[in-house]
Amino acid sequence: MNRLIETLRNKYLIVSIAFVVWMLFFDRNDLMSQYDYRTQLNKLQAEKEFYLIETEKAITDLDELSTNKEKLEKFAREKYLMKKENEDVFVIIKEEEKKSKSFF
């Protein structure tokens, strides 16, 4: 018991414990901040990979549209509802999509 009291009176031990507590909980870079930064970094890396994949898809689509006339026609018909002369285009909207787009 006496040895424990002498150990607690050691000024270097007290300063070391205070320093560790300060760095773990009160510093600008405490444990919670580090956890938040790591979580944000992982989220941003996932977004980066997603956008890199999407960029690659867009580049391949652009290349296909530039070289293949049939793909270009299909793309124009599907995305922009373009048509040839003497053709009629019918757009079918599913009931589920209709409900999700309405405001009421």
C-alpha positions as CSV (number, residue, x, y, z in Angstrom):
1,M,0.0,0.0,0.0
2,N,2.8,2.4,0.9
3,R,4.6,1.6,-2.4
4,L,1.4,2.4,-4.3
5,I,1.1,5.8,-2.7
6,E,4.8,6.6,-3.5
7,T,4.2,5.6,-7.1
8,L,1.2,7.9,-7.3
9,R,3.3,10.7,-5.9
10,N,5.9,10.4,-8.7
11,K,5.6,13.6,-10.7
12,Y,6.8,12.0,-13.9
13,L,4.1,9.3,-13.7
14,I,1.4,12.0,-13.1
15,V,2.6,14.1,-16.0
16,S,2.7,11.1,-18.3
17,I,-0.8,10.0,-17.3
18,A,-2.1,13.5,-17.8
19,F,-0.4,13.7,-21.2
20,V,-1.9,10.4,-22.4
21,V,-5.4,11.4,-21.2
22,W,-5.1,14.8,-22.9
23,M,-3.9,13.2,-26.2
24,L,-6.7,10.5,-26.1
25,F,-9.6,12.7,-25.2
26,F,-9.0,16.5,-25.4
27,D,-6.6,17.1,-28.2
28,R,-7.7,18.2,-31.6
29,N,-6.7,14.8,-33.0
30,D,-8.3,12.7,-30.3
31,L,-9.6,9.1,-30.8
32,M,-13.1,10.1,-31.9
33,S,-11.7,12.6,-34.5
34,Q,-9.4,9.9,-35.8
35,Y,-12.3,7.5,-36.1
36,D,-14.4,10.1,-37.9
37,Y,-11.5,10.9,-40.3
38,R,-10.9,7.2,-41.0
39,T,-14.7,6.7,-41.7
40,Q,-14.7,9.7,-44.0
41,L,-11.6,8.5,-45.8
42,N,-13.1,5.1,-46.5
43,K,-16.3,6.7,-47.8
44,L,-14.4,9.0,-50.1
45,Q,-12.3,6.1,-51.4
46,A,-15.4,4.1,-52.2
47,E,-16.9,7.2,-54.0
48,K,-13.6,7.5,-55.9
49,E,-13.7,3.9,-57.1
50,F,-17.4,4.3,-58.1
51,Y,-16.7,7.4,-60.2
52,L,-13.6,5.8,-61.8
53,I,-15.8,2.8,-62.9
54,E,-18.5,5.2,-64.1
55,T,-15.9,7.2,-66.0
56,E,-14.6,4.1,-67.7
57,K,-18.2,3.1,-68.7
58,A,-18.8,6.5,-70.1
59,I,-15.6,6.4,-72.1
60,T,-16.4,3.0,-73.5
61,D,-20.0,4.1,-74.4
62,L,-18.6,7.2,-76.1
63,D,-16.2,5.2,-78.1
64,E,-18.9,2.7,-79.1
65,L,-21.2,5.6,-80.1
66,S,-18.5,7.2,-82.1
67,T,-17.7,4.1,-84.1
68,N,-20.9,2.1,-84.3
69,K,-23.8,3.7,-86.1
70,E,-26.3,1.1,-84.9
71,K,-25.5,1.8,-81.3
72,L,-25.8,5.5,-81.9
73,E,-29.2,5.1,-83.3
74,K,-30.3,2.8,-80.5
75,F,-29.0,5.3,-77.9
76,A,-30.7,8.3,-79.6
77,R,-34.0,6.3,-79.7
78,E,-33.9,5.2,-76.1
79,K,-32.5,8.3,-74.4
80,Y,-33.8,11.2,-76.4
81,L,-36.9,9.5,-77.9
82,M,-35.8,10.3,-81.5
83,K,-37.5,8.7,-84.4
84,K,-37.3,8.2,-88.1
85,E,-39.8,9.9,-90.4
86,N,-43.2,8.2,-90.7
87,E,-42.7,6.5,-87.3
88,D,-44.7,6.9,-84.1
89,V,-43.1,6.6,-80.7
90,F,-45.1,5.4,-77.8
91,V,-43.7,6.0,-74.3
92,I,-45.0,3.5,-71.7
93,I,-44.7,4.7,-68.1
94,K,-45.1,1.9,-65.5
95,E,-47.5,2.6,-62.6
96,E,-44.8,2.4,-60.0
97,E,-42.7,5.0,-61.7
98,K,-45.7,7.2,-62.0
99,K,-46.4,7.1,-58.3
100,S,-42.8,7.8,-57.3
101,K,-42.6,10.9,-59.6
102,S,-45.9,12.5,-58.4
103,F,-45.9,15.0,-55.5
104,F,-49.2,13.9,-54.0
